[in-house]
Amino acid sequence: METAPANSFTATGASWSGGTATFTGISSTRGLRVGEQVAVSGFTPAGYNGTHTITALTGTSVSVAIASNPGAY
């Protein structure tokens, strides 16, 4: 998963439930904020890819709003 150059990172996993996709295995979410948009790329299935709004953060995960189930990662 990548964001704008100043806030880029890699995720090793993804899951979806009830309109929220969660990207996991992130070494740091420092510099990211809830409400900011991130550009996601490189995931299969491609339904995870696109520009999404961050809805929640932990130290190692980022959750974004994705209305439909993108499929199993």
A tleap script that builds the chain and sets N, CA, C and O, in Angstrom:
source leaprc.protein.ff14SB
mol = sequence {
  NMET GLU THR ALA PRO ALA ASN SER PHE THR
  ALA THR GLY ALA SER TRP SER GLY GLY THR
  ALA THR PHE THR GLY ILE SER SER THR ARG
  GLY LEU ARG VAL GLY GLU GLN VAL ALA VAL
  SER GLY PHE THR PRO ALA GLY TYR ASN GLY
  THR HIE THR ILE THR ALA LEU THR GLY THR
  SER VAL SER VAL ALA ILE ALA SER ASN PRO
  GLY ALA CTYR
}
set mol.1.N position { 0.848 -1.158 0.000 }
set mol.1.CA position { 0.000 0.000 0.000 }
set mol.1.C position { 0.894 1.221 0.000 }
set mol.1.O position { 1.872 1.279 0.745 }
set mol.2.N position { 0.567 2.192 -0.825 }
set mol.2.CA position { 1.366 3.404 -0.871 }
set mol.2.C position { 0.482 4.624 -0.701 }
set mol.2.O position { -0.702 4.605 -1.038 }
set mol.3.N position { 1.062 5.660 -0.186 }
set mol.3.CA position { 0.364 6.939 -0.062 }
set mol.3.C position { 1.201 7.973 -0.798 }
set mol.3.O position { 2.093 7.622 -1.570 }
set mol.4.N position { 0.915 9.241 -0.560 }
set mol.4.CA position { 1.730 10.313 -1.121 }
set mol.4.C position { 3.183 10.080 -0.721 }
set mol.4.O position { 3.424 9.478 0.326 }
set mol.5.N position { 4.150 10.523 -1.497 }
set mol.5.CA position { 5.555 10.235 -1.222 }
set mol.5.C position { 6.002 10.448 0.220 }
set mol.5.O position { 6.803 9.662 0.726 }
set mol.6.N position { 5.519 11.466 0.886 }
set mol.6.CA position { 5.954 11.713 2.261 }
set mol.6.C position { 5.409 10.671 3.227 }
set mol.6.O position { 5.976 10.479 4.302 }
set mol.7.N position { 4.327 9.998 2.871 }
set mol.7.CA position { 3.688 9.018 3.735 }
set mol.7.C position { 3.520 7.685 3.012 }
set mol.7.O position { 2.397 7.207 2.852 }
set mol.8.N position { 4.607 7.091 2.581 }
set mol.8.CA position { 4.481 5.818 1.891 }
set mol.8.C position { 4.865 4.681 2.827 }
set mol.8.O position { 5.724 4.843 3.694 }
set mol.9.N position { 4.227 3.535 2.647 }
set mol.9.CA position { 4.496 2.370 3.470 }
set mol.9.C position { 4.040 1.130 2.731 }
set mol.9.O position { 3.376 1.226 1.699 }
set mol.10.N position { 4.390 -0.031 3.252 }
set mol.10.CA position { 4.014 -1.308 2.667 }
set mol.10.C position { 3.176 -2.095 3.666 }
set mol.10.O position { 3.490 -2.127 4.856 }
set mol.11.N position { 2.130 -2.716 3.193 }
set mol.11.CA position { 1.296 -3.583 4.021 }
set mol.11.C position { 1.479 -5.019 3.540 }
set mol.11.O position { 1.687 -5.265 2.352 }
set mol.12.N position { 1.400 -5.955 4.466 }
set mol.12.CA position { 1.578 -7.363 4.106 }
set mol.12.C position { 0.272 -8.142 4.084 }
set mol.12.O position { 0.265 -9.314 3.707 }
set mol.13.N position { -0.834 -7.519 4.478 }
set mol.13.CA position { -2.114 -8.208 4.474 }
set mol.13.C position { -3.264 -7.241 4.332 }
set mol.13.O position { -3.114 -6.034 4.522 }
set mol.14.N position { -4.437 -7.800 3.989 }
set mol.14.CA position { -5.640 -6.991 3.851 }
set mol.14.C position { -6.850 -7.862 4.145 }
set mol.14.O position { -6.862 -9.058 3.854 }
set mol.15.N position { -7.864 -7.237 4.727 }
set mol.15.CA position { -9.133 -7.916 4.960 }
set mol.15.C position { -10.253 -6.891 4.822 }
set mol.15.O position { -10.012 -5.684 4.851 }
set mol.16.N position { -11.485 -7.389 4.670 }
set mol.16.CA position { -12.637 -6.505 4.505 }
set mol.16.C position { -13.785 -7.013 5.348 }
set mol.16.O position { -14.005 -8.221 5.431 }
set mol.17.N position { -14.521 -6.110 5.977 }
set mol.17.CA position { -15.725 -6.467 6.726 }
set mol.17.C position { -16.628 -5.249 6.835 }
set mol.17.O position { -16.200 -4.186 7.286 }
set mol.18.N position { -17.862 -5.406 6.425 }
set mol.18.CA position { -18.877 -4.371 6.626 }
set mol.18.C position { -18.540 -2.994 6.113 }
set mol.18.O position { -18.850 -2.007 6.781 }
set mol.19.N position { -17.916 -2.885 4.953 }
set mol.19.CA position { -17.605 -1.578 4.369 }
set mol.19.C position { -16.258 -1.010 4.763 }
set mol.19.O position { -15.930 0.120 4.401 }
set mol.20.N position { -15.465 -1.792 5.509 }
set mol.20.CA position { -14.137 -1.326 5.930 }
set mol.20.C position { -13.077 -2.334 5.530 }
set mol.20.O position { -13.186 -3.521 5.837 }
set mol.21.N position { -12.052 -1.852 4.844 }
set mol.21.CA position { -10.887 -2.681 4.528 }
set mol.21.C position { -9.776 -2.306 5.499 }
set mol.21.O position { -9.542 -1.127 5.764 }
set mol.22.N position { -9.098 -3.309 6.023 }
set mol.22.CA position { -7.995 -3.071 6.943 }
set mol.22.C position { -6.728 -3.654 6.356 }
set mol.22.O position { -6.671 -4.836 6.015 }
set mol.23.N position { -5.714 -2.815 6.242 }
set mol.23.CA position { -4.404 -3.220 5.740 }
set mol.23.C position { -3.502 -3.422 6.954 }
set mol.23.O position { -3.416 -2.553 7.822 }
set mol.24.N position { -2.836 -4.561 7.011 }
set mol.24.CA position { -2.059 -4.943 8.195 }
set mol.24.C position { -0.591 -5.187 7.848 }
set mol.24.O position { -0.201 -5.215 6.681 }
set mol.25.N position { 0.206 -5.363 8.902 }
set mol.25.CA position { 1.621 -5.642 8.715 }
set mol.25.C position { 2.419 -4.409 8.343 }
set mol.25.O position { 3.464 -4.515 7.701 }
set mol.26.N position { 1.942 -3.249 8.735 }
set mol.26.CA position { 2.597 -1.979 8.421 }
set mol.26.C position { 3.603 -1.675 9.527 }
set mol.26.O position { 3.270 -1.744 10.710 }
set mol.27.N position { 4.817 -1.344 9.145 }
set mol.27.CA position { 5.842 -1.100 10.167 }
set mol.27.C position { 5.568 0.162 10.978 }
set mol.27.O position { 5.924 0.225 12.155 }
set mol.28.N position { 4.943 1.166 10.369 }
set mol.28.CA position { 4.625 2.388 11.106 }
set mol.28.C position { 3.553 3.169 10.362 }
set mol.28.O position { 3.581 3.262 9.135 }
set mol.29.N position { 2.612 3.727 11.106 }
set mol.29.CA position { 1.593 4.598 10.508 }
set mol.29.C position { 1.861 6.056 10.854 }
set mol.29.O position { 0.993 6.914 10.695 }
set mol.30.N position { 3.060 6.321 11.323 }
set mol.30.CA position { 3.438 7.685 11.696 }
set mol.30.C position { 3.220 8.647 10.522 }
set mol.30.O position { 3.590 8.349 9.387 }
set mol.31.N position { 2.632 9.771 10.805 }
set mol.31.CA position { 2.404 10.787 9.779 }
set mol.31.C position { 1.045 10.679 9.107 }
set mol.31.O position { 0.642 11.589 8.382 }
set mol.32.N position { 0.333 9.582 9.334 }
set mol.32.CA position { -0.996 9.432 8.751 }
set mol.32.C position { -2.048 9.928 9.732 }
set mol.32.O position { -1.825 9.934 10.943 }
set mol.33.N position { -3.210 10.348 9.195 }
set mol.33.CA position { -4.292 10.843 10.053 }
set mol.33.C position { -5.633 10.314 9.565 }
set mol.33.O position { -5.858 10.166 8.364 }
set mol.34.N position { -6.506 10.035 10.502 }
set mol.34.CA position { -7.878 9.673 10.163 }
set mol.34.C position { -8.495 10.830 9.383 }
set mol.34.O position { -8.337 11.991 9.759 }
set mol.35.N position { -9.196 10.511 8.296 }
set mol.35.CA position { -9.821 11.518 7.444 }
set mol.35.C position { -9.000 11.868 6.222 }
set mol.35.O position { -9.531 12.444 5.272 }
set mol.36.N position { -7.719 11.537 6.218 }
set mol.36.CA position { -6.866 11.833 5.070 }
set mol.36.C position { -7.021 10.716 4.036 }
set mol.36.O position { -7.336 9.576 4.375 }
set mol.37.N position { -6.796 11.064 2.786 }
set mol.37.CA position { -6.896 10.080 1.709 }
set mol.37.C position { -5.548 9.440 1.441 }
set mol.37.O position { -4.499 10.077 1.541 }
set mol.38.N position { -5.607 8.137 1.089 }
set mol.38.CA position { -4.405 7.405 0.707 }
set mol.38.C position { -4.671 6.703 -0.616 }
set mol.38.O position { -5.793 6.271 -0.880 }
set mol.39.N position { -3.654 6.590 -1.435 }
set mol.39.CA position { -3.740 5.859 -2.694 }
set mol.39.C position { -3.186 4.466 -2.459 }
set mol.39.O position { -2.026 4.309 -2.077 }
set mol.40.N position { -4.007 3.464 -2.686 }
set mol.40.CA position { -3.621 2.070 -2.488 }
set mol.40.C position { -3.370 1.454 -3.858 }
set mol.40.O position { -4.171 1.617 -4.779 }
set mol.41.N position { -2.242 0.739 -3.986 }
set mol.41.CA position { -1.941 0.085 -5.257 }
set mol.41.C position { -1.198 -1.217 -5.006 }
set mol.41.O position { -0.616 -1.420 -3.941 }
set mol.42.N position { -1.226 -2.087 -5.993 }
set mol.42.CA position { -0.456 -3.324 -5.943 }
set mol.42.C position { -1.139 -4.497 -5.270 }
set mol.42.O position { -0.520 -5.547 -5.099 }
set mol.43.N position { -2.419 -4.348 -4.877 }
set mol.43.CA position { -3.108 -5.451 -4.213 }
set mol.43.C position { -3.902 -6.285 -5.201 }
set mol.43.O position { -4.433 -5.772 -6.187 }
set mol.44.N position { -3.974 -7.573 -4.922 }
set mol.44.CA position { -4.824 -8.501 -5.654 }
set mol.44.C position { -5.698 -9.185 -4.620 }
set mol.44.O position { -5.177 -9.804 -3.693 }
set mol.45.N position { -6.994 -9.089 -4.754 }
set mol.45.CA position { -7.751 -8.538 -5.870 }
set mol.45.C position { -7.680 -7.012 -5.944 }
set mol.45.O position { -7.469 -6.318 -4.950 }
set mol.46.N position { -7.865 -6.534 -7.161 }
set mol.46.CA position { -7.696 -5.107 -7.435 }
set mol.46.C position { -8.740 -4.226 -6.759 }
set mol.46.O position { -8.584 -3.005 -6.744 }
set mol.47.N position { -9.796 -4.805 -6.200 }
set mol.47.CA position { -10.812 -4.029 -5.509 }
set mol.47.C position { -10.275 -3.263 -4.310 }
set mol.47.O position { -10.899 -2.301 -3.861 }
set mol.48.N position { -9.124 -3.676 -3.786 }
set mol.48.CA position { -8.504 -2.940 -2.680 }
set mol.48.C position { -7.804 -1.675 -3.162 }
set mol.48.O position { -7.588 -0.751 -2.377 }
set mol.49.N position { -7.448 -1.624 -4.442 }
set mol.49.CA position { -6.686 -0.503 -4.993 }
set mol.49.C position { -7.584 0.703 -5.242 }
set mol.49.O position { -8.778 0.557 -5.504 }
set mol.50.N position { -7.008 1.876 -5.160 }
set mol.50.CA position { -7.750 3.110 -5.411 }
set mol.50.C position { -7.428 4.140 -4.345 }
set mol.50.O position { -6.584 3.903 -3.480 }
set mol.51.N position { -8.093 5.274 -4.405 }
set mol.51.CA position { -7.910 6.324 -3.412 }
set mol.51.C position { -9.021 6.193 -2.379 }
set mol.51.O position { -10.204 6.223 -2.716 }
set mol.52.N position { -8.627 6.048 -1.115 }
set mol.52.CA position { -9.571 5.786 -0.036 }
set mol.52.C position { -9.318 6.732 1.136 }
set mol.52.O position { -8.219 7.265 1.291 }
set mol.53.N position { -10.340 6.930 1.953 }
set mol.53.CA position { -10.241 7.768 3.139 }
set mol.53.C position { -9.955 6.903 4.363 }
set mol.53.O position { -10.640 5.909 4.602 }
set mol.54.N position { -8.943 7.284 5.134 }
set mol.54.CA position { -8.584 6.555 6.349 }
set mol.54.C position { -9.687 6.743 7.391 }
set mol.54.O position { -10.089 7.868 7.688 }
set mol.55.N position { -10.172 5.623 7.942 }
set mol.55.CA position { -11.223 5.669 8.961 }
set mol.55.C position { -10.692 5.313 10.348 }
set mol.55.O position { -11.304 5.673 11.354 }
set mol.56.N position { -9.554 4.607 10.413 }
set mol.56.CA position { -8.970 4.225 11.704 }
set mol.56.C position { -7.509 3.855 11.507 }
set mol.56.O position { -7.098 3.422 10.430 }
set mol.57.N position { -6.731 4.036 12.574 }
set mol.57.CA position { -5.300 3.699 12.570 }
set mol.57.C position { -4.933 2.999 13.864 }
set mol.57.O position { -5.468 3.313 14.927 }
set mol.58.N position { -4.017 2.051 13.765 }
set mol.58.CA position { -3.328 1.540 14.948 }
set mol.58.C position { -1.847 1.677 14.629 }
set mol.58.O position { -1.496 2.238 13.591 }
set mol.59.N position { -0.990 1.188 15.475 }
set mol.59.CA position { 0.439 1.278 15.202 }
set mol.59.C position { 0.885 0.476 13.995 }
set mol.59.O position { 1.916 0.781 13.396 }
set mol.60.N position { 0.104 -0.573 13.620 }
set mol.60.CA position { 0.516 -1.449 12.522 }
set mol.60.C position { -0.574 -1.710 11.491 }
set mol.60.O position { -0.420 -2.595 10.649 }
set mol.61.N position { -1.670 -0.959 11.537 }
set mol.61.CA position { -2.727 -1.165 10.549 }
set mol.61.C position { -3.413 0.151 10.176 }
set mol.61.O position { -3.425 1.117 10.939 }
set mol.62.N position { -3.978 0.144 8.977 }
set mol.62.CA position { -4.731 1.286 8.459 }
set mol.62.C position { -6.065 0.750 7.949 }
set mol.62.O position { -6.096 -0.203 7.170 }
set mol.63.N position { -7.159 1.354 8.382 }
set mol.63.CA position { -8.486 0.983 7.886 }
set mol.63.C position { -9.012 2.101 7.003 }
set mol.63.O position { -8.837 3.285 7.290 }
set mol.64.N position { -9.668 1.689 5.910 }
set mol.64.CA position { -10.232 2.644 4.952 }
set mol.64.C position { -11.635 2.202 4.583 }
set mol.64.O position { -11.986 1.031 4.726 }
set mol.65.N position { -12.435 3.145 4.107 }
set mol.65.CA position { -13.793 2.826 3.669 }
set mol.65.C position { -13.765 2.274 2.246 }
set mol.65.O position { -13.293 2.936 1.322 }
set mol.66.N position { -14.281 1.047 2.080 }
set mol.66.CA position { -14.508 0.450 0.751 }
set mol.66.C position { -15.888 -0.195 0.835 }
set mol.66.O position { -16.083 -1.155 1.580 }
set mol.67.N position { -16.844 0.331 0.070 }
set mol.67.CA position { -18.248 -0.073 0.203 }
set mol.67.C position { -18.491 -1.545 -0.089 }
set mol.67.O position { -19.184 -2.215 0.678 }
set mol.68.N position { -17.935 -2.065 -1.183 }
set mol.68.CA position { -18.203 -3.465 -1.553 }
set mol.68.C position { -17.002 -4.341 -1.253 }
set mol.68.O position { -15.857 -3.889 -1.265 }
set mol.69.N position { -17.289 -5.599 -0.983 }
set mol.69.CA position { -16.249 -6.567 -0.668 }
set mol.69.C position { -15.317 -6.735 -1.875 }
set mol.69.O position { -15.768 -7.169 -2.936 }
set mol.70.N position { -14.026 -6.400 -1.735 }
set mol.70.CA position { -13.088 -6.534 -2.852 }
set mol.70.C position { -12.632 -7.960 -3.089 }
set mol.70.O position { -11.977 -8.238 -4.093 }
set mol.71.N position { -12.968 -8.877 -2.177 }
set mol.71.CA position { -12.560 -10.276 -2.312 }
set mol.71.C position { -11.480 -10.623 -1.312 }
set mol.71.O position { -10.929 -9.755 -0.635 }
set mol.72.N position { -11.190 -11.901 -1.234 }
set mol.72.CA position { -10.186 -12.386 -0.265 }
set mol.72.C position { -8.784 -12.056 -0.739 }
set mol.72.O position { -8.447 -12.232 -1.910 }
set mol.73.N position { -7.977 -11.576 0.191 }
set mol.73.CA position { -6.565 -11.272 -0.109 }
set mol.73.C position { -5.743 -12.492 0.149 }
set mol.73.O position { -4.527 -12.468 -0.036 }
savepdb mol mol.pdb
quit
